[in-house]
Amino acid sequence: MANFITRRHLSRRAVLRGAGVSLALPLLDSMIPAMSATPKPQVRFGAIYFPHGATMARWTPQDDGPDFTFSEILQPLTPYRPHINVITNLGHPLAYGPGGATGNHNRSSATFLSGAKAASGAQPRLGITADQVAAKHLGRDTPLPSLEIMIEDAGLSCGEGLSCAYRNTLSWQNETSPLPMQNNPQVLFEQLFGDGADAAQRAARRSQALSLLDSVTEQIGDLNRTLPAADRERLDRFVTDVHEIERRIQQASERVDGHITLPARPAGIPEDVEEHIKLMYDLLALAWQTEITRISTFMLAKELSNAVYPKSGIRDSFHILSHHSNNENNKARFAVLNRYHVSLFAYFIEKLAKLPDGEGTLLDHSLVLYGSGMSDGNSHNHDPLPIVLAGRAGGALLANRHLRQPEVIPMSNLLLAMLDKLGCPEERFGDSTARLAI
């Protein structure tokens, strides 16, 4: 039996340990009495990026203010209206620069969370991103100060004299330190729930096809016998979620292992891109639920991505379809793809809404930015950007609003205001000119 089980109350940092396993637990009611007062859950922050902009006429709601009508593209978010803000007329002027379309694409993702200009040359230079400002405040007492994930592999050739770092990550610790993003669910799963002190045990467990939870099953049983009914139910749901994610990762690994014609493909990455995205969303939700981290960035696809999403009903590649040549039929088809991506974002929002966290849900205590650093992929412009905020930031943020700015203003004004809502106030951020009233 683990040491903490003999205590009268559970520690908020209670961990189950087994062979190569360090499994943090979600917040349980039994953890609260061990503290001097009922704790207020910490806010989580996530930024989710998609490239190539959107069909803005089908993205932007027609009416403003509260109780607005969701647009065609944003309609999948309708069930979560009490937690949604759409913000219109934001721009990133520093994403413009010399060169052609490739440079504009590279600067789109670089500027998205930094509000800074990407420097040319082999040595990348940008600026700290909003997620890393938040990580300095909210990530000091978590195992991982921040988590950076993506779907595609990092590129090695990016063109126009700009470092690939600008396209391969959203997150920068400082102006010269881009953070690498992880796209392999197997590696991410081990990073979150494996015991980093013993790689040999982890490898042995994988080679024997043992579940991560197998080595802590007895501890879970011991713990369950000490918990009230509500906590047992919550722990059972958590364990079920971990088992299901591990099963899906294992299935992906087995399918990949069977494809000897694709030896370079990393094990654990699903061939189905939708399954890959959902699996990463599920892992992100677990990381937030257990407070392994409170800060994350997620790149759904890189700029200039030619990914295809068969389940969207659109067979064209992402980047090519964004070049609609102002043809209304092409714009409508691109809007279908935009809506499909929003539906996957809604999958994540629904998951957060169902996970209890203190006296509310994980969605109540989160602030999630969803958007792109490009507006119209055909013209490669950087305003007005497609931007959505989800969550209530622990009650600090009102929602159910379409906030249309009277004129285009820097998106950095929003990033500055978001840092306020996260409890990480700054005087300025990036190229901000004022703090956006949200």
C-alpha positions as CSV (number, residue, x, y, z in Angstrom):
1,M,0.0,0.0,0.0
2,A,1.3,3.5,-0.9
3,N,2.4,5.6,2.1
4,F,-0.1,8.4,1.5
5,I,-3.1,5.9,1.7
6,T,-2.5,5.6,5.5
7,R,-3.0,9.3,6.0
8,R,-6.4,10.7,7.0
9,H,-6.6,12.8,3.9
10,L,-5.0,12.6,0.5
11,S,-2.3,15.0,-0.6
12,R,-3.2,17.0,-3.7
13,R,0.2,15.8,-5.1
14,A,-0.6,12.1,-4.3
15,V,1.1,9.9,-6.9
16,L,0.9,6.2,-7.6
17,R,4.3,4.6,-8.4
18,G,5.0,1.3,-10.1
19,A,7.5,-0.1,-12.6
20,G,8.4,2.8,-14.7
21,V,5.2,4.6,-13.7
22,S,4.6,7.9,-11.9
23,L,0.8,8.4,-12.1
24,A,-0.6,11.7,-10.8
25,L,-4.2,11.6,-9.7
26,P,-7.0,14.1,-10.6
27,L,-8.4,16.4,-7.9
28,L,-10.6,14.3,-5.5
29,D,-12.9,15.6,-2.7
30,S,-10.7,13.6,-0.3
31,M,-7.8,15.9,-1.1
32,I,-9.5,19.1,0.0
33,P,-9.7,18.6,3.8
34,A,-5.9,18.1,4.0
35,M,-5.6,21.8,3.1
36,S,-6.2,24.8,5.3
37,A,-9.1,26.0,3.2
38,T,-11.1,24.8,0.2
39,P,-8.7,25.4,-2.7
40,K,-9.6,27.4,-5.7
41,P,-8.5,25.4,-8.8
42,Q,-5.7,26.9,-10.8
43,V,-6.5,28.2,-14.3
44,R,-5.2,26.2,-17.2
45,F,-4.1,27.9,-20.5
46,G,-4.0,26.4,-23.9
47,A,-3.3,27.8,-27.4
48,I,-4.5,25.8,-30.4
49,Y,-3.2,26.9,-33.8
50,F,-4.5,26.1,-37.3
51,P,-2.7,27.4,-40.4
52,H,-3.9,29.1,-43.7
53,G,-6.7,31.2,-42.1
54,A,-10.4,30.7,-42.9
55,T,-13.2,31.7,-45.1
56,M,-13.9,34.7,-43.0
57,A,-17.3,35.5,-44.4
58,R,-18.5,32.1,-43.1
59,W,-16.5,32.4,-39.9
60,T,-17.5,35.8,-38.6
61,P,-20.9,36.0,-36.8
62,Q,-23.3,38.5,-38.3
63,D,-24.5,40.0,-35.0
64,D,-22.4,41.4,-32.1
65,G,-22.6,41.2,-28.3
66,P,-24.1,38.5,-26.1
67,D,-26.4,35.7,-27.5
68,F,-24.9,36.2,-31.0
69,T,-25.8,33.7,-33.7
70,F,-23.0,31.2,-34.4
71,S,-21.7,31.3,-37.9
72,E,-21.6,28.4,-40.3
73,I,-18.0,27.5,-39.4
74,L,-18.4,28.0,-35.7
75,Q,-21.7,26.3,-35.3
76,P,-20.2,23.1,-33.7
77,L,-19.4,25.3,-30.7
78,T,-23.1,26.2,-30.1
79,P,-23.6,23.7,-27.2
80,Y,-20.8,25.5,-25.3
81,R,-22.1,29.0,-25.8
82,P,-21.8,29.9,-22.0
83,H,-18.0,29.4,-22.4
84,I,-17.4,30.9,-25.9
85,N,-16.2,34.4,-27.0
86,V,-15.6,35.2,-30.7
87,I,-13.3,38.2,-31.2
88,T,-13.2,40.0,-34.5
89,N,-10.9,42.6,-36.1
90,L,-7.6,41.5,-34.6
91,G,-4.4,41.6,-36.7
92,H,-0.7,40.8,-36.5
93,P,1.0,43.5,-38.5
94,L,4.5,42.2,-37.7
95,A,3.7,39.0,-39.6
96,Y,4.2,41.0,-42.8
97,G,7.7,41.2,-44.2
98,P,10.0,40.8,-47.1
99,G,9.8,37.9,-49.6
100,G,6.8,36.1,-50.9
101,A,4.1,33.7,-49.7
102,T,6.4,31.3,-47.9
103,G,7.7,34.1,-45.7
104,N,4.2,35.2,-44.8
105,H,3.3,31.7,-43.9
106,N,6.4,31.2,-41.7
107,R,5.8,34.5,-39.9
108,S,2.1,33.7,-39.3
109,S,2.8,30.9,-36.8
110,A,5.8,32.7,-35.3
111,T,4.0,35.9,-34.5
112,F,0.7,34.2,-33.3
113,L,1.7,34.1,-29.6
114,S,4.7,36.4,-29.6
115,G,3.5,39.6,-31.3
116,A,7.1,39.8,-32.5
117,K,8.8,39.9,-35.9
118,A,10.7,36.9,-37.1
119,A,14.3,37.8,-37.9
120,S,15.8,36.5,-41.1
121,G,19.0,34.4,-41.2
122,A,20.1,31.0,-39.9
123,Q,19.9,32.1,-36.2
124,P,16.2,32.3,-35.2
125,R,15.2,35.3,-33.2
126,L,11.7,36.2,-32.1
127,G,10.5,36.9,-28.6
128,I,8.9,35.2,-25.6
129,T,5.4,33.9,-26.3
130,A,2.3,34.4,-24.1
131,D,2.2,30.7,-23.0
132,Q,5.8,31.0,-21.6
133,V,4.9,34.2,-19.7
134,A,2.0,32.3,-18.2
135,A,4.3,29.2,-17.5
136,K,6.6,31.4,-15.4
137,H,3.6,32.0,-13.0
138,L,1.4,28.9,-13.4
139,G,4.0,26.3,-14.1
140,R,6.4,26.7,-11.2
141,D,4.8,24.0,-9.1
142,T,3.9,21.5,-11.8
143,P,6.0,18.6,-13.1
144,L,6.0,20.1,-16.6
145,P,6.0,23.9,-16.7
146,S,4.5,23.7,-20.2
147,L,3.6,21.2,-22.9
148,E,4.2,21.7,-26.6
149,I,2.5,19.3,-29.1
150,M,1.8,19.1,-32.8
151,I,0.4,16.7,-35.3
152,E,2.9,16.8,-38.2
153,D,6.7,16.2,-38.2
154,A,9.0,19.1,-37.8
155,G,10.3,20.4,-41.2
156,L,13.9,20.8,-42.2
157,S,13.5,23.1,-45.2
158,C,11.5,26.3,-44.8
159,G,12.7,28.8,-47.4
160,E,13.1,32.6,-47.9
161,G,16.0,32.8,-45.4
162,L,13.8,32.1,-42.4
163,S,14.6,29.4,-39.8
164,C,12.4,26.4,-39.6
165,A,11.8,27.2,-36.0
166,Y,9.3,29.8,-37.0
167,R,7.1,27.1,-38.6
168,N,7.8,24.2,-36.3
169,T,6.7,25.6,-33.0
170,L,4.4,28.2,-31.4
171,S,6.3,28.5,-28.2
172,W,9.5,30.5,-27.4
173,Q,11.0,30.7,-23.9
174,N,12.9,33.9,-25.0
175,E,13.9,35.5,-28.2
176,T,16.5,32.9,-29.1
177,S,15.0,29.7,-27.5
178,P,12.2,28.0,-29.5
179,L,10.7,25.0,-27.8
180,P,10.4,21.7,-29.8
181,M,6.9,20.2,-30.2
182,Q,6.1,16.5,-29.8
183,N,3.9,14.8,-32.3
184,N,4.1,11.1,-31.1
185,P,1.3,10.1,-28.7
186,Q,3.4,7.2,-27.4
187,V,6.3,9.5,-26.4
188,L,3.9,12.1,-25.0
189,F,2.1,9.4,-22.9
190,E,5.4,8.2,-21.4
191,Q,6.4,11.9,-20.8
192,L,3.2,12.5,-18.9
193,F,2.8,9.2,-17.0
194,G,6.0,7.3,-17.2
195,D,8.6,7.6,-14.5
196,G,11.5,9.4,-16.2
197,A,14.0,8.1,-13.6
198,D,14.0,4.6,-15.1
199,A,13.9,4.3,-18.8
200,A,14.9,0.6,-18.7
201,Q,11.8,-0.3,-16.7
202,R,9.6,1.6,-19.2
203,A,11.2,-0.2,-22.1
204,A,10.8,-3.6,-20.3
205,R,7.2,-2.9,-19.6
206,R,6.5,-1.9,-23.3
207,S,8.4,-5.0,-24.6
208,Q,6.2,-7.2,-22.4
209,A,3.0,-5.4,-23.6
210,L,2.2,-4.4,-20.0
211,S,-0.2,-1.6,-19.4
212,L,1.1,1.4,-17.6
213,L,-1.7,0.8,-15.0
214,D,-0.8,-2.9,-14.5
215,S,2.0,-2.0,-12.1
216,V,-0.3,0.2,-9.9
217,T,-3.5,-1.9,-10.0
218,E,-3.0,-3.0,-6.4
219,Q,-2.5,0.6,-5.2
220,I,-5.6,1.7,-7.0
221,G,-7.6,-1.0,-5.3
222,D,-6.2,-0.1,-1.9
223,L,-6.9,3.6,-2.5
224,N,-10.5,2.9,-3.7
225,R,-11.3,1.1,-0.4
226,T,-10.5,4.3,1.5
227,L,-12.5,6.7,-0.7
228,P,-16.1,7.9,-0.5
229,A,-18.4,6.9,-3.3
230,A,-18.1,10.2,-5.3
231,D,-14.3,9.9,-5.3
232,R,-14.4,6.2,-6.3
233,E,-16.5,7.1,-9.3
234,R,-14.2,10.0,-10.3
235,L,-11.1,7.8,-9.9
236,D,-12.7,5.0,-11.9
237,R,-13.5,7.4,-14.8
238,F,-9.9,8.6,-14.7
239,V,-8.5,5.1,-14.8
240,T,-10.9,4.2,-17.6
241,D,-9.7,7.2,-19.6
242,V,-6.1,6.3,-19.1
243,H,-6.7,2.7,-20.1
244,E,-8.6,3.7,-23.3
245,I,-5.9,6.1,-24.4
246,E,-3.2,3.5,-23.8
247,R,-5.2,1.0,-25.8
248,R,-5.5,3.4,-28.7
249,I,-1.8,4.2,-28.7
250,Q,-1.0,0.5,-28.6
251,Q,-3.3,-0.2,-31.6
252,A,-1.7,2.6,-33.5
253,S,1.7,1.1,-32.8
254,E,0.7,-2.3,-33.9
255,R,-0.8,-1.0,-37.1
256,V,2.4,1.0,-37.9
257,D,4.6,-2.0,-37.0
258,G,2.8,-4.0,-39.6
259,H,3.5,-1.6,-42.4
260,I,7.0,-2.6,-43.3
261,T,6.9,-0.2,-46.3
262,L,6.9,2.8,-43.9
263,P,9.9,2.0,-41.6
264,A,10.5,5.7,-40.9
265,R,7.1,6.3,-39.3
266,P,7.4,6.6,-35.5
267,A,5.5,3.9,-33.6
268,G,2.5,5.1,-31.8
269,I,1.3,7.7,-34.4
270,P,-2.2,6.8,-35.7
271,E,-2.5,6.6,-39.5
272,D,-5.9,8.3,-39.3
273,V,-5.3,12.0,-38.8
274,E,-8.6,12.5,-37.0
275,E,-7.7,9.8,-34.5
276,H,-4.3,11.4,-34.0
277,I,-5.8,14.8,-33.3
278,K,-8.4,13.4,-30.9
279,L,-5.7,11.3,-29.1
280,M,-3.6,14.4,-28.6
281,Y,-6.6,16.3,-27.3
282,D,-7.3,13.4,-24.9
283,L,-3.7,13.4,-23.6
284,L,-3.8,17.1,-23.2
285,A,-7.0,16.9,-21.1
286,L,-5.5,14.3,-18.9
287,A,-2.4,16.4,-18.4
288,W,-4.5,19.3,-17.3
289,Q,-6.8,17.1,-15.1
290,T,-3.9,15.8,-13.2
291,E,-2.0,19.1,-13.2
292,I,1.1,17.6,-14.7
293,T,1.0,20.8,-16.6
294,R,-1.3,23.8,-16.7
295,I,0.1,25.4,-19.9
296,S,0.1,24.0,-23.4
297,T,0.4,24.8,-27.1
298,F,-1.0,22.6,-29.8
299,M,-0.3,23.0,-33.6
300,L,-3.0,21.2,-35.5
301,A,-0.9,21.5,-38.7
302,K,2.0,23.6,-39.9
303,E,1.9,26.5,-42.3
304,L,2.1,25.2,-45.9
305,S,0.7,21.9,-44.7
306,N,-0.7,19.6,-47.5
307,A,-2.5,17.4,-45.0
308,V,-5.7,15.8,-46.2
309,Y,-8.7,15.2,-43.9
310,P,-10.8,12.4,-45.5
311,K,-13.5,12.5,-42.7
312,S,-14.2,16.1,-43.5
313,G,-15.6,15.1,-46.9
314,I,-13.0,17.3,-48.6
315,R,-10.3,15.5,-50.5
316,D,-8.1,18.5,-51.4
317,S,-5.0,19.2,-49.4
318,F,-5.2,21.9,-46.7
319,H,-2.8,24.5,-48.2
320,I,-3.9,24.1,-51.8
321,L,-7.6,24.5,-50.9
322,S,-6.8,27.7,-49.0
323,H,-5.8,29.2,-52.4
324,H,-9.4,29.6,-53.5
325,S,-8.7,32.2,-56.2
326,N,-11.7,34.1,-54.9
327,N,-14.0,31.4,-56.4
328,E,-17.1,31.2,-54.2
329,N,-17.4,27.4,-54.6
330,N,-13.7,26.9,-53.5
331,K,-14.4,29.3,-50.6
332,A,-17.4,27.2,-49.6
333,R,-15.4,24.0,-49.7
334,F,-12.6,25.6,-47.6
335,A,-15.3,26.6,-45.1
336,V,-16.3,23.0,-44.8
337,L,-12.7,22.1,-43.9
338,N,-12.6,25.0,-41.4
339,R,-15.8,23.8,-39.8
340,Y,-14.4,20.3,-39.6
341,H,-11.4,21.6,-37.6
342,V,-13.8,23.5,-35.3
343,S,-15.7,20.3,-34.7
344,L,-12.5,18.6,-33.5
345,F,-11.9,21.6,-31.2
346,A,-15.5,21.2,-29.9
347,Y,-14.5,17.5,-29.1
348,F,-11.8,18.9,-26.8
349,I,-14.1,21.5,-25.3
350,E,-16.8,18.9,-24.6
351,K,-14.1,16.8,-22.8
352,L,-13.1,19.7,-20.6
353,A,-16.8,20.4,-19.8
354,K,-17.3,16.9,-18.5
355,L,-14.3,16.7,-16.3
356,P,-15.0,18.0,-12.7
357,D,-12.5,20.4,-11.2
358,G,-13.1,21.7,-7.7
359,E,-16.6,23.1,-7.6
360,G,-16.9,23.4,-11.4
361,T,-15.4,21.8,-14.5
362,L,-12.1,21.9,-16.2
363,L,-13.6,24.1,-18.8
364,D,-14.8,26.6,-16.2
365,H,-11.2,26.9,-15.0
366,S,-9.5,27.0,-18.4
367,L,-8.7,29.7,-21.0
368,V,-8.3,28.2,-24.5
369,L,-7.2,30.3,-27.5
370,Y,-8.2,28.8,-30.9
371,G,-7.1,30.6,-34.0
372,S,-4.7,31.3,-36.9
373,G,-2.0,33.9,-37.6
374,M,-3.4,34.3,-41.1
375,S,-6.8,35.6,-42.3
376,D,-7.3,34.8,-45.9
377,G,-4.9,32.1,-47.2
378,N,-5.4,33.2,-50.8
379,S,-4.1,36.7,-50.2
380,H,-1.8,35.8,-47.2
381,N,-3.0,38.7,-45.1
382,H,-2.9,38.9,-41.3
383,D,-6.2,40.6,-40.5
384,P,-8.9,40.2,-39.5
385,L,-7.8,37.0,-37.8
386,P,-10.1,34.1,-37.0
387,I,-10.0,34.0,-33.2
388,V,-12.1,32.1,-30.5
389,L,-11.7,32.0,-26.8
390,A,-13.2,29.1,-24.8
391,G,-13.5,28.8,-21.0
392,R,-14.1,31.1,-18.2
393,A,-10.6,31.4,-16.7
394,G,-11.9,30.5,-13.2
395,G,-14.6,33.1,-13.4
396,A,-12.4,36.0,-14.5
397,L,-13.8,36.0,-18.0
398,L,-17.4,36.7,-19.2
399,A,-18.5,34.7,-22.2
400,N,-21.3,34.1,-24.7
401,R,-20.2,37.2,-26.7
402,H,-19.1,38.3,-30.1
403,L,-16.6,41.1,-29.5
404,R,-16.2,42.9,-32.8
405,Q,-13.6,45.7,-32.6
406,P,-14.5,48.9,-34.4
407,E,-11.2,48.8,-36.3
408,V,-8.3,46.4,-36.7
409,I,-6.1,46.4,-33.6
410,P,-3.0,44.2,-32.7
411,M,-3.8,40.7,-31.5
412,S,-1.1,41.4,-28.9
413,N,-3.7,43.6,-27.1
414,L,-5.8,40.4,-26.6
415,L,-2.7,38.4,-25.5
416,L,-2.0,41.1,-22.9
417,A,-5.6,41.0,-21.6
418,M,-5.5,37.2,-21.5
419,L,-2.4,37.2,-19.3
420,D,-4.3,39.5,-16.9
421,K,-7.2,36.9,-16.8
422,L,-4.6,34.2,-16.1
423,G,-3.2,36.2,-13.1
424,C,0.0,37.0,-15.0
425,P,-0.3,40.8,-15.5
426,E,2.2,42.5,-17.8
427,E,2.6,46.2,-18.7
428,R,3.1,45.4,-22.4
429,F,3.3,42.3,-24.6
430,G,4.7,42.1,-28.1
431,D,3.5,45.0,-30.2
432,S,0.5,45.7,-27.9
433,T,-0.9,49.3,-27.9
434,A,-3.4,48.8,-25.1
435,R,-5.1,46.1,-23.0
436,L,-8.2,44.7,-24.9
437,A,-11.3,45.0,-22.7
438,I,-12.5,41.4,-22.5
